[in-house]
């Protein structure tokens, strides 16, 4: 008996250690943070984003001529295209979608190459009907911008935007974290230096009708991504933004694709914009409808998100099934219509422009 007791105590001690280890592992798994690989696993349920607080957006000062932060609900908008890219087709596509939705868009998305003329006919049509323009301006080589080579072009663009006297969201070099843009964007420090130079030039031209929107891809906030490294800082940005798409492959929800970005954004006292989002045509109509409804629910559940902008088009290089356009008369369009007409996304009950 005297020799058996130490063995028994040792066995008990080993069992206790094993139980503690199991409990610790379970606790760690249940408290997954947005940066944890478990949170991004495609086979695991995504963890809720770590939101220590929702910033008080009412405390943010917005210049009188710049786009205001909605006091209730969120802006609803889209990029639209039908047929060849012409100004007349862009205007027709906008009118078609608004007629299908039964309302005017809060935000009309527009893409502008570095040296293109502005405003174009379609830009003016959007502004004249009372929509806010989300202007995605491509940018160019970051080191060339920060060196001052393009100062005169940037000044001219600043004057053009100021002359509209309309509130405009300006997205300079969106999705800067995409690997295929590295040769132009450069390192994060180079991009940030260029961003600051562009913004400084606009300030010197006294442009007060612009809200600066910083918009990488949501994928850049997943493990291995470096989107946050390109952030110029809270004093340089008015809205934080991400473009949210499900990855290629099996069904992936909007929440799964967006939640790490939303967790990151909660630590910055800025309104959030979803600058692009879309559900691919390779999903079944039922899946696309459910995806859209769930996306709207995710936005409603996060009061920091103040703008939701759909990419209602098929990219020129999109493979079959990867386009995002929503066809009229389908169940996804009916889901989209209900979102657009809901009090949260249309609190002002905007009519179709007459």
Secondary structure, 3 states (H helix, E strand, C coil): CCCHHHHHHHHHHHHHHHHHHHHHHHHHHHCCCCCCHHHHCCCCCCCCCCCCCCCCHHHCCCCCCCCCCCCCCCEEEEEECCCCCCHHHHHHHHHHHHHHHCCCCCEEEEEECCCCCCCCHHHHHHHHCCCEEEEEECCCCHHHHHCCCCHHHHHHHHHHHHHHCCCEEEEECCCCCCHHHHHHHCCHHHHHHHHHHHHHHHHHCCCCCEEEEEEEEHHHHCCCCCHHHHCCCHHHCCEEEEEEECCCCCCCCHHHHHHHHHHHHCCCCCEEEEEEEECCCCCCHHHHHHHHHHHHHHHHCCCCEEEEEEEECCCCCCCCCCCCCCCCCCHHHHHHHHHHHCCCCCCCCCCCCC
